[in-house]
């Protein structure tokens, strides 16, 4: 089984292409997908390659 970091790297670009996704990370054995709104959570899979996926709503981010 690949490491959680390998799985994150494998799917990161795909996840970032989904509407509402603003970031992807790893925390507490989960692949964490940061969302701009809860309404996008239903677009996420419940797991990727055996690792659970958790949605965290952070809102939108701005870079100045």
C-alpha positions as a printed Julia matrix, in Angstrom:
64×3 Matrix{Float64}:
   0.0    0.0     0.0
   1.4    3.43   -0.91
   1.99   5.98    1.84
  -0.64   8.63    2.53
   1.74  11.25    1.14
   2.12   9.33   -2.13
  -1.68   9.09   -2.42
  -2.07  12.81   -1.69
   0.47  13.61   -4.4
  -1.22  11.24   -6.85
  -4.65  12.89   -6.49
  -3.78  16.47   -5.53
  -4.09  18.06   -8.99
  -7.37  16.27   -9.64
  -8.77  17.37   -6.27
  -7.65  20.96   -6.86
  -9.49  20.95  -10.19
 -12.81  20.26   -8.46
 -15.12  23.21   -7.78
 -14.67  24.75   -4.34
 -11.39  23.01   -3.49
  -8.77  25.51   -2.25
  -6.17  23.14   -0.83
  -5.17  19.56   -0.03
  -3.21  18.26    2.94
  -2.59  15.34    5.28
  -3.59  15.28    8.94
  -4.27  12.55   11.5
  -4.15   9.76    8.92
  -6.63  11.47    6.57
  -6.33  13.27    3.29
  -7.79  16.66    4.1
  -9.47  18.66    1.36
  -9.98  22.33    2.16
 -13.16  23.79    0.69
 -14.49  27.29    0.13
 -18.03  26.13    1.03
 -19.72  23.07    2.51
 -21.85  22.76   -0.63
 -18.87  21.21   -2.44
 -18.28  18.41    0.09
 -20.59  16.04   -1.79
 -18.19  16.11   -4.77
 -15.43  14.43   -2.75
 -14.84  10.69   -2.51
 -15.02   9.17    0.97
 -11.6    7.6     0.51
  -8.67   7.49   -1.87
  -6.61   4.31   -2.19
  -7.74   3.19    1.27
  -7.17   6.48    3.1
 -10.17   8.44    4.4
 -10.9   11.84    2.9
 -12.05  14.62    5.22
 -13.52  17.94    4.09
 -12.67  21.1     6.02
 -14.43  24.35    5.13
 -12.03  27.29    5.26
 -13.82  29.77    3.03
 -12.04  31.61    0.25
  -8.46  32.72    0.44
  -6.9   35.85   -0.98
  -3.31  36.58   -1.77
  -2.35  40.23   -1.75
